[in-house]
Amino acid sequence: MKRKVLEDFYTPIKKLNPTNNKCSSCKSILLSKSTPHICQSNPITKHPSKNLKDSFQILMSTNQSSTKSNFHLDYLQKSKGRHIWRYSFENTSNAVYKSKVHKLKQTSKDPREILLTFTTNHIGNPVTFFNKPQRLSFAPSTLKSILHKAVRRKNRNACLKTALQLGCNFGIRELARRLCVIILEDTFLHEDLPLLVWCMGVGEYEYTQEMLESIMQIVSDLAEVDYLDILDDDGDVDVYGLWKKSEALVRSILIRGFYRGMAGDVIMLNNYAQAWNRRWEDEKWREVVRDVYKEMILFKDEDVAGEFTMNDVLIEGIDQQCSGIIEYLMSVKEISNNYPYGKHQDLSEYLNTALWTFRGGINFRKPISEHPLASSLISYQPKLKPIPDNFYLTYVLPHADSFGIIELNRRFNPKKIAYDKG
């Protein structure tokens, strides 16, 4: 618009609001020059004007909340019966697959995030699950619970058969997701944990038989390993700060935490990430990890031959995490009528504690502090093994085992029952 046109446009406004008809104090328009403005009788306190930052200044002064990263999985070769992988957090030129961007956040209110992509150079054979059929009468929570108990009790056959069925039913992603927790909670850090995290996080990807065989080898190792880790770092974790200064194994643990789950699992994962980041400062810890898993049995196809039957699972896997066992036990009159601790502890609370302490939580491993190479690196006072009380042995255990057998029969014979999601 030309200057002359602009002046003509504003002329009527100037006539309606002449500058000399404004209050000298507050600059408001006066209706009458003879009438004093209200601000003179009720003075308005003036506040000093603040210098407002322009948009560029605001942008430059704001903490940058997004961190970009790429998780690359490199397949090297098969050597001595094992598939060899390499893990790195870098952009590579040999990637044949790249995932969409995954936004990893601790909480929805936290503006910080990690923008993560997954890449690989691997083109393998389509996954076959060793031609096993699905058993959809088993809910994922049931198979996960059975797998946990099998690992804790070092039952290799149950571990392999249950893990394969979990993967066959619900996919490699679901199997890998659970194994990440099992490794840290029930055994000891495995050098191929990043493979599990990659498989869990990648999303839409055609998994390969080589990946499945590697995962089954990890399961075999977990069933055999003699040591249990000790979490000696239990506190608040600056996840984003830890990410910036950590390497592949620690970042893998953090990624699993970003994918959430039970609140206790997420806290445990973040604390283990912090603990292992500190441990890597001492080269002796790397020797411990290698020594703990040396000379393990190689996984073979024959290990999972045959049908998945009741002989391949542990009845201890049927617990309060995947079934109504607490409600069942409380309904048994023999238990409720003979409960001796009513004045001190509610029956349901007792059953929850007892089933975990004397049944589900039993782990046949030694603490890592007893390993020859780790004894000087970590201190730990072994806890006394809990001894079941007579009430548990006499009344609770027989009915708990009976309930477990009934539940497994229901799942192995789905035609006789309606499907229960467990």
C-alpha positions in Angstrom: 0.0 0.0 0.0 1.4 3.4 -1.0 2.2 6.1 1.6 -0.5 8.5 0.3 -3.1 5.7 0.5 -2.0 4.8 4.1 -2.3 8.5 5.2 -5.8 8.7 3.7 -6.7 5.4 5.5 -5.6 6.6 8.9 -7.0 10.2 8.7 -10.5 9.3 10.0 -9.0 7.5 12.9 -6.7 10.5 13.8 -9.8 12.8 13.7 -11.7 10.5 16.1 -8.8 10.1 18.4 -6.7 13.2 18.4 -3.5 12.9 20.4 -4.2 16.1 22.4 -7.3 14.4 23.9 -5.3 11.9 25.8 -4.6 11.8 29.5 -1.1 13.0 30.3 -0.7 10.3 32.9 -2.0 7.1 31.5 -2.4 8.1 27.8 -6.1 7.0 27.7 -8.5 8.8 25.4 -10.5 11.6 27.3 -14.1 12.0 26.6 -13.9 15.6 27.9 -11.0 17.8 28.6 -12.7 19.5 31.5 -13.3 16.2 33.4 -10.3 14.9 35.3 -9.4 11.3 34.3 -10.1 8.5 36.9 -6.4 7.7 37.1 -5.7 11.0 38.8 -7.9 10.1 41.7 -6.8 6.4 41.7 -3.3 6.5 40.5 -2.1 3.4 38.7 1.3 2.1 39.8 3.5 1.9 36.8 5.7 -1.1 36.4 9.0 -0.8 34.6 8.7 -2.3 31.1 10.5 -5.6 30.7 12.7 -6.2 27.7 11.0 -9.1 25.8 13.4 -11.5 24.1 12.9 -12.0 20.5 12.1 -15.5 19.1 15.8 -16.2 18.2 17.0 -15.4 21.7 14.3 -17.7 23.2 15.3 -20.5 20.9 19.0 -20.2 21.7 18.4 -20.0 25.4 16.2 -23.1 25.5 17.8 -26.5 26.3 17.7 -28.7 23.2 15.5 -31.6 24.2 15.9 -34.1 21.3 18.9 -36.4 20.9 19.2 -38.3 17.6 20.8 -41.7 17.6 21.0 -44.8 15.5 21.3 -48.4 16.8 23.1 -50.5 14.2 23.1 -54.3 14.2 26.0 -55.9 12.2 26.0 -59.6 11.3 29.5 -60.9 11.0 29.6 -64.7 10.6 28.8 -68.0 12.2 31.8 -69.3 14.2 32.1 -72.4 16.4 28.4 -73.0 16.4 27.4 -69.4 17.3 26.2 -66.5 15.2 28.4 -63.4 15.8 26.9 -60.0 15.9 28.4 -56.5 16.5 26.5 -53.6 18.0 27.1 -49.9 17.6 25.4 -46.6 17.9 26.4 -44.9 14.7 25.2 -44.3 11.2 26.7 -46.8 8.8 26.9 -47.1 5.0 26.3 -50.8 4.8 22.7 -50.8 6.2 20.1 -52.6 4.1 17.3 -51.8 6.5 16.3 -48.7 8.4 13.4 -48.4 10.8 11.1 -45.4 11.3 12.1 -43.0 14.0 11.2 -44.1 17.5 10.6 -41.4 20.1 11.9 -42.5 23.5 10.7 -40.5 26.5 10.8 -41.1 30.3 7.5 -39.4 30.9 5.0 -37.5 28.8 5.7 -34.3 30.8 9.5 -34.5 30.3 10.4 -32.5 27.1 13.6 -34.4 26.6 13.5 -37.4 24.2 15.8 -39.6 22.1 15.0 -40.0 18.5 16.2 -43.5 17.7 16.4 -45.5 14.5 17.4 -49.1 14.0 19.5 -50.3 11.1 21.2 -53.6 10.1 23.2 -55.1 7.3 21.6 -58.5 7.9 19.7 -60.3 5.2 19.0 -63.8 6.5 16.7 -66.7 6.2 13.0 -66.3 7.1 12.2 -67.4 10.6 10.6 -70.9 10.9 10.3 -71.4 14.7 11.5 -74.9 13.9 8.1 -75.6 12.4 6.4 -75.6 15.8 2.6 -75.0 16.0 1.1 -72.2 18.1 -0.6 -73.0 21.3 -2.9 -70.0 21.8 -4.5 -71.6 24.9 -1.4 -70.1 26.7 -1.6 -66.5 27.5 1.7 -64.5 27.3 1.7 -63.9 31.0 1.6 -67.7 31.7 4.5 -68.5 29.4 6.5 -65.6 30.7 6.0 -66.8 34.3 6.9 -70.4 33.4 10.0 -69.1 31.7 11.1 -67.1 34.7 10.8 -70.0 37.0 12.6 -72.4 34.6 15.5 -70.0 34.4 15.7 -69.5 38.1 15.7 -73.3 38.7 18.3 -73.8 35.9 16.0 -76.2 34.0 17.5 -76.0 30.4 14.8 -78.1 28.7 12.0 -76.1 30.2 13.7 -72.9 29.3 14.2 -73.7 25.7 10.8 -75.3 25.1 8.9 -72.5 26.9 10.9 -69.7 25.2 10.3 -71.1 21.8 6.6 -71.5 22.5 6.4 -67.9 23.7 8.2 -66.7 20.5 6.0 -69.0 18.3 2.8 -67.7 19.9 3.5 -64.0 20.2 6.6 -63.3 18.1 10.3 -62.7 18.6 9.7 -59.2 19.8 7.7 -60.3 22.8 10.2 -63.1 23.6 13.2 -60.7 23.4 11.4 -58.1 25.5 10.9 -60.5 28.4 14.4 -62.0 28.1 16.0 -58.5 28.7 14.4 -58.4 32.1 15.2 -62.1 32.9 18.9 -61.6 32.2 19.3 -58.8 34.7 16.7 -59.9 37.3 17.5 -63.7 37.4 21.0 -64.2 36.0 24.0 -62.1 34.9 24.6 -59.6 32.1 25.0 -61.3 28.8 27.1 -59.7 26.0 24.4 -60.4 23.4 21.7 -58.5 25.4 21.9 -55.7 22.7 20.6 -58.3 20.1 17.5 -58.8 22.3 17.0 -55.0 22.6 17.4 -54.5 18.9 14.8 -57.2 18.1 12.4 -55.8 20.7 12.7 -52.2 19.6 12.9 -52.4 15.8 9.2 -52.7 15.2 8.1 -53.7 11.7 10.9 -56.0 10.6 11.0 -59.5 9.1 13.0 -61.4 11.7 15.4 -64.1 10.5 16.1 -67.7 11.6 19.7 -66.6 12.5 18.2 -64.1 15.0 16.0 -66.8 16.5 18.9 -69.3 16.8 21.0 -66.6 18.5 18.2 -65.9 20.9 17.8 -69.6 21.7 21.5 -69.7 22.4 21.1 -66.9 24.8 18.3 -68.8 26.6 20.5 -71.9 26.8 23.3 -69.8 28.3 20.9 -68.3 30.9 19.7 -71.7 31.9 23.3 -72.8 32.6 25.0 -69.8 34.1 25.9 -70.3 37.7 25.8 -66.7 39.0 23.3 -64.1 39.9 24.0 -60.4 39.7 23.8 -58.1 42.7 22.3 -54.6 42.2 24.7 -52.4 44.2 23.5 -49.1 42.7 20.0 -48.2 43.8 19.1 -44.6 43.4 17.9 -41.9 41.1 19.3 -42.2 37.5 19.8 -39.3 35.1 18.8 -41.4 32.1 19.6 -38.8 29.5 22.9 -37.9 31.0 23.8 -41.5 31.3 22.9 -42.1 27.6 25.4 -39.4 26.4 28.4 -41.0 28.2 27.7 -44.8 27.9 28.5 -47.5 25.4 26.4 -50.0 23.5 25.6 -52.5 26.4 24.6 -49.8 28.8 22.5 -47.9 26.2 20.8 -51.2 25.3 19.6 -51.5 28.9 18.4 -47.9 28.9 16.4 -48.5 25.7 14.7 -51.5 27.3 13.7 -49.2 30.2 12.3 -46.6 27.7 9.9 -49.3 26.4 8.3 -49.4 29.8 6.6 -52.3 31.5 6.1 -52.9 35.2 7.3 -49.9 37.2 9.7 -52.1 39.3 11.3 -53.5 36.1 11.9 -50.0 34.7 13.6 -48.9 38.0 15.7 -52.0 38.0 16.8 -51.6 34.4 17.8 -48.0 34.9 19.7 -48.8 38.0 21.5 -51.7 36.3 22.4 -49.4 33.5 24.0 -47.0 35.9 25.8 -49.8 37.8 27.3 -51.3 34.6 28.3 -47.9 33.3 30.4 -47.5 36.5 31.7 -51.1 36.4 33.0 -50.7 32.8 35.6 -48.3 34.2 37.4 -51.4 35.6 38.6 -53.8 32.9 38.2 -56.7 35.4 34.4 -56.5 35.0 34.7 -57.3 31.3 36.8 -60.4 32.2 34.0 -61.4 34.7 31.3 -61.2 32.0 33.4 -63.3 29.6 34.4 -65.9 32.2 30.9 -66.3 33.6 29.6 -67.5 30.2 32.6 -69.4 28.9 32.3 -73.1 27.8 28.5 -73.1 27.6 26.6 -75.8 25.8 25.8 -75.0 22.2 22.1 -74.8 21.2 21.0 -77.3 18.6 17.8 -77.9 16.7 17.4 -81.2 18.5 17.1 -79.4 21.9 13.6 -78.3 20.9 12.5 -81.4 19.0 9.2 -82.9 19.8 5.9 -81.5 21.0 5.5 -78.9 23.8 4.0 -80.9 26.6 3.4 -80.7 30.4 6.7 -82.5 30.9 8.4 -79.4 29.5 7.0 -76.8 32.0 7.2 -76.2 35.7 4.1 -76.1 37.8 5.7 -73.3 39.9 5.1 -71.1 36.8 1.4 -71.0 37.7 1.5 -68.3 40.3 -0.3 -65.1 41.3 1.2 -63.2 38.4 -0.7 -65.2 35.8 -3.6 -67.0 37.5 -6.1 -66.8 40.3 -4.2 -69.0 42.7 -4.5 -66.7 45.6 -8.3 -66.6 45.4 -8.3 -70.4 45.0 -6.2 -71.0 48.0 -8.2 -68.6 50.2 -11.4 -70.6 49.2 -9.9 -73.9 50.5 -11.4 -74.4 54.0 -8.4 -76.6 55.1 -6.2 -73.5 54.6 -8.5 -70.8 56.0 -9.5 -72.9 59.0 -6.0 -73.8 60.0 -4.3 -70.4 59.4 -2.3 -69.7 62.5 -1.1 -66.1 61.9 -4.5 -64.3 61.8 -3.7 -61.9 64.6 -0.5 -60.7 62.8 -1.0 -61.0 59.1 -3.9 -61.2 56.7 -4.2 -64.6 54.9 -4.0 -63.1 51.4 -0.9 -61.2 52.3 0.7 -64.3 53.8 -0.1 -66.3 50.7 1.4 -63.7 48.4 4.6 -63.6 50.4 4.9 -67.3 50.9 4.3 -68.3 47.3 7.1 -65.9 46.2 9.5 -66.7 49.0 9.2 -70.5 49.1 8.1 -71.2 45.5 8.3 -68.6 42.7 11.3 -66.6 43.7 13.7 -69.5 44.4 16.9 -69.1 42.4 19.5 -71.9 42.3 22.4 -69.5 41.6 25.3 -68.1 43.6 25.7 -64.4 44.0 28.3 -62.9 41.7 30.4 -61.9 44.7 31.4 -65.6 45.0 33.0 -65.6 41.5 36.8 -65.7 41.8 37.3 -62.7 39.6 34.4 -60.6 41.0 35.0 -61.2 44.8 37.3 -58.3 45.0 35.1 -56.0 42.9 31.8 -56.2 44.9 30.9 -56.9 48.5 27.8 -58.7 49.4 26.5 -60.3 52.6 24.7 -63.5 51.6 21.1 -63.7 53.0 20.0 -66.8 54.8 17.8 -69.0 52.7 14.2 -68.8 53.9 12.9 -72.0 55.5 9.2 -72.8 54.8 7.0 -72.9 57.9 5.0 -76.0 58.7 1.7 -74.4 57.8 3.0 -73.7 54.3 4.4 -77.2 53.8 1.3 -79.0 55.3 -1.6 -77.0 53.8 -0.5 -74.4 51.2 2.1 -76.2 49.1 0.0 -79.3 48.2 -3.0 -77.2 47.1 -0.8 -74.8 45.2 0.8 -77.6 43.2 -2.6 -79.2 42.7 -3.9 -75.9 41.3 -0.9 -75.6 39.0 -1.4 -79.0 37.5 -5.1 -78.3 36.9 -4.3 -75.0 35.2 -1.7 -76.6 33.0 -4.1 -79.4 32.1 -6.6 -76.7 31.1 -4.1 -75.1 28.8 -2.7 -78.2 27.2 -6.3 -79.5 26.6 -8.0 -76.3 25.3 -10.8 -78.3 23.5 -12.2 -79.3 26.9 -12.3 -75.7 28.2 -13.1 -72.2 27.2 -10.0 -70.1 26.5 -8.9 -68.1 29.5 -6.6 -65.2 28.9 -5.0 -65.9 32.3 
